[in-house]
Amino acid sequence: MEFGTIEREIYVEASPEIVFEVVSSPKHLRQWWPDDARYDPRPGSAGEIVFGDRDAGGTVVPFTVVNARPPRTFSFRWTHPADEAAAEGNSLLVTFELTPSGGGTLLRMTEAGFRELGWEAAVLERQYQKHVAGWDFHLSRLVPYIAGLGVRP
């Protein structure tokens, strides 16, 4: 197995504009992925996402917006050391690409940069598998969350 890039595609019965808002806005992101998100969804904005309770030992993860082209593309880097700027080689790059499809949107998510982090083989495999499981879980929450918003495609 290569452990290089994670790719997922899901169909969402909502317009690309709605899906873009849900994958880029901190207020929506925290409903289906992290427990908290603090950043401005504009390129270059640095912030953080939090898994668990920040005050009770939760995991705070640096988060930097790379690209935001509504309603087609939103990308960010994350997992870099808090005292370093996000860049290739010290962080993972997540990209959401949105394509109109039928009456809704085809969302393609990729996460890349695992090999570039320089981890030893066992750590690389463990981190890659952890992210695969995480995206499978969290992306499965995206469609029902959008459906619950009560918006039409």
Phi, psi and omega in degrees: 000148189271328180056042182255307185221138173260132179229135177221145173232134175222149177262134181236129179276070176200159181292157175304327179297317179292313181298318178303313180301319183289328180268352183245335185273129179305322183295327177277319183306317184291352177274340183229351182231269182278168178282335177211151179213129181224103177191162174263127186283045177242146180309134180092346181290131177251143179198216181203157168237155185229131174252120184091193181269117181309320185274356181236037176087015177297164182267118177262125185239125176300148188213125180230124179288129180261313185215140175216103178236085181297142354258034188252322188218136170222127179222154180209159171252145178210170179078007178283159177301140185300333183265011179235148173288143179294134180202164174301134180102342178232006183205167175261144180252121177250131179232130171253119176249130185243128181231128175302139181209118183057233178263011183221219186222135169268118179259125176244120179250132172232144172232122186228162175112006182300309182295328183290347180283350175075021179290150172294160189307315183294320179292317178303310181297316181296314180294319179299312180296324178297318179289322176303310181296319180296313179294321178300318179292307187289320178295332177293342179272344185293310183298310178297326178297312180296319178300323179291344178287342178073026179265153177262150179304000000 
